Amino acid sequence: MPDGGGPAPLGSGLPPRPTPARRAPVHPLGPGRPEDAPALARMQFVAWLETYPGAAPGIDERGIREQRGDLLTDEGAARWRTFLDKASHHPHLAFCHVARAPDGALAAVLCGLREDAAAPEAAANPAPPGPSSESVTLGPMYVLRRAQGLRIGGRLMDAFLTWAGDAPMRLWVTSSNDRAIRFYRRHGFAPTGAHHLWRDRLPNIRMARGGGPGDPSAG
């Protein structure tokens, strides 16, 4: 007698239906646009709230709102717009790629700056012939919690490394952010021994990649 489409009784010998694997949502990557500035400023603020509370004395939600609340103002958006304009008009000098969720919301960002050709003193004091002395600074980089574990950070880093080429690279990372430090190590960065206390509160360490002889990331 038909069972009406219900589950097979125990002992029927019919294997259970496999549960379909959930496919991770696609987050397309691409250059940030000047019109993304307000959303990027808000995303950076949210990333701070997700990442840094408890990282150092005085770094709690209240402290973050006091120290980084400017990101929610017109001034905070304007700073992002200035950088995005630079990346749009001078892509050799500035890099900013974002990941967008399926609904279009920003989920991650990675930026970088090439710091030789843009220096005002470079034209007055040109470097002698030989290997380029330019370097690249990575940052900021944020992946919102809801987008972590989807390889978005790795894809952004791949795009950044392609843009940076063979130039030495450096970054600052909060010393207690073990997840970020492991991520950067996987991509060839290593601590240099330099330290910095952000606004006399948040301890950061310097990491570098591809600095030539003596570079801690070599070997």
C-alpha positions in Angstrom: 0.0 0.0 0.0 1.5 3.4 -0.9 2.8 5.4 2.1 1.5 8.7 0.7 5.0 10.0 0.1 5.9 10.1 3.7 9.3 9.0 5.1 10.1 5.3 4.6 9.5 3.1 7.6 12.5 1.8 9.5 13.9 -1.4 8.0 12.6 -0.6 4.5 16.1 -0.7 3.1 15.7 2.6 1.3 18.7 5.0 1.9 17.9 8.4 3.4 17.8 11.2 0.9 21.1 13.2 1.1 20.7 16.8 2.4 21.6 19.1 -0.4 24.8 21.1 0.3 24.2 24.8 0.8 26.0 26.8 -1.8 27.9 29.8 -0.4 26.5 33.1 -1.7 28.5 34.7 -4.4 30.3 37.9 -3.4 31.6 39.5 -6.6 34.8 41.6 -6.3 35.6 44.8 -8.0 37.0 48.3 -7.6 35.3 50.5 -5.0 33.5 53.5 -6.5 33.4 57.1 -5.1 29.7 56.7 -4.5 30.5 53.8 -2.2 32.2 56.2 0.3 29.4 56.5 2.8 28.7 52.8 2.8 32.4 52.0 3.2 32.7 54.4 6.2 29.8 52.7 7.9 31.2 49.3 7.1 34.5 50.2 8.6 32.8 51.4 11.8 30.8 48.1 12.0 34.1 46.1 11.4 35.6 47.9 14.4 32.7 47.0 16.6 32.9 43.4 15.5 36.7 43.1 15.8 38.3 45.2 18.5 36.3 45.3 21.8 38.5 44.0 24.5 41.7 44.2 22.4 43.2 46.7 24.9 42.1 48.7 28.0 39.6 51.3 27.0 38.8 49.7 23.7 35.2 48.7 24.2 32.0 49.7 22.3 31.9 53.0 24.1 35.5 53.7 23.4 35.2 52.8 19.7 32.1 55.0 19.3 34.2 57.9 20.8 37.3 57.2 18.8 35.8 56.1 15.5 32.3 57.7 15.5 33.6 60.2 12.9 33.2 57.4 10.4 29.4 58.0 10.6 29.7 61.7 9.7 30.1 63.5 6.4 33.8 63.9 7.2 34.3 60.2 7.5 32.6 59.6 4.2 34.6 62.4 2.6 37.9 60.7 3.6 36.8 57.6 1.8 35.6 59.5 -1.2 39.0 61.2 -1.5 40.8 57.8 -1.5 38.3 56.2 -3.9 38.8 59.2 -6.3 42.5 58.6 -6.2 42.1 54.9 -6.9 39.8 55.6 -9.8 42.0 58.2 -11.4 45.4 56.9 -10.5 45.0 53.1 -10.3 48.8 52.6 -10.3 49.1 54.5 -7.1 46.1 53.5 -5.1 44.1 50.3 -4.8 40.7 49.7 -3.3 38.6 46.6 -4.1 35.4 45.6 -2.4 33.2 42.5 -2.1 29.5 42.9 -2.5 26.9 40.6 -1.0 24.2 39.3 -3.3 21.9 42.1 -2.3 24.6 44.7 -3.2 25.7 45.5 0.3 29.4 45.9 0.9 30.8 42.9 2.8 34.6 43.5 2.6 37.3 45.9 1.5 41.1 45.9 0.9 43.0 49.0 0.1 46.6 49.8 -0.7 48.9 52.7 -1.5 52.0 52.9 -3.6 54.4 55.2 -1.8 57.2 56.3 -4.0 56.1 57.8 -7.2 53.5 59.9 -5.4 56.0 61.4 -2.9 56.5 65.1 -3.5 60.3 64.8 -3.1 60.5 62.1 -5.7 60.6 64.5 -8.6 63.3 66.7 -7.0 65.4 63.8 -5.9 65.0 61.0 -8.5 66.3 57.6 -7.5 69.5 56.4 -9.2 69.2 53.7 -11.9 68.6 50.3 -10.4 65.8 48.4 -8.7 62.7 50.4 -7.8 62.6 51.9 -4.3 58.9 52.1 -4.2 57.0 50.3 -1.5 53.3 49.5 -1.0 51.3 49.9 2.2 48.4 47.5 2.7 45.4 48.8 4.5 42.7 49.1 5.6 41.4 45.6 5.2 38.1 44.5 6.7 35.8 41.5 6.2 32.5 41.7 8.0 31.6 38.7 10.2 28.8 37.6 8.0 31.2 37.2 5.1 34.0 35.4 6.9 34.8 31.8 6.0 33.9 32.3 2.3 37.5 32.9 1.0 36.6 36.5 0.3 39.7 37.7 2.1 41.9 35.4 0.1 40.4 36.6 -3.2 40.9 40.2 -2.2 44.5 39.5 -1.2 45.1 37.8 -4.6 43.9 40.9 -6.4 46.0 43.1 -4.2 49.2 41.1 -4.6 48.7 41.2 -8.4 48.4 45.0 -8.3 51.4 45.4 -5.9 53.7 43.3 -8.1 57.2 42.9 -6.8 57.2 46.0 -4.6 58.0 45.5 -0.9 54.8 45.5 1.1 54.1 46.5 4.7 51.1 46.8 7.0 50.0 47.4 10.6 47.8 44.8 12.4 46.5 44.8 15.9 48.8 42.6 18.0 45.8 40.7 19.6 44.1 40.0 16.2 45.5 36.4 15.9 43.1 35.6 13.0 44.4 38.5 10.9 48.0 37.8 11.8 47.6 34.1 10.6 46.0 35.3 7.4 48.8 37.7 6.6 51.4 35.0 7.4 49.8 32.6 4.9 50.2 35.3 2.3 53.9 35.8 2.9 54.0 38.6 5.5 56.1 38.3 8.7 56.5 40.5 11.8 59.4 43.0 11.6 59.6 43.7 15.3 58.2 47.3 15.0 55.4 48.3 17.3 52.9 51.2 17.4 50.3 52.2 19.9 47.3 53.6 18.0 46.1 56.8 19.9 48.0 55.6 22.9 45.6 52.7 23.3 45.6 50.0 20.7 48.9 48.0 20.2 49.8 47.2 16.6 52.7 45.3 15.1 54.3 45.9 11.7 54.4 43.0 9.2 56.3 43.1 5.8 56.6 41.0 2.7 59.2 41.0 -0.1 61.6 43.5 1.4 64.8 42.1 -0.2 67.9 41.1 1.8 67.2 41.0 5.5 63.4 40.9 5.0 61.9 38.9 7.8 59.4 37.3 5.4 62.2 35.8 3.3 63.2 32.2 3.7 
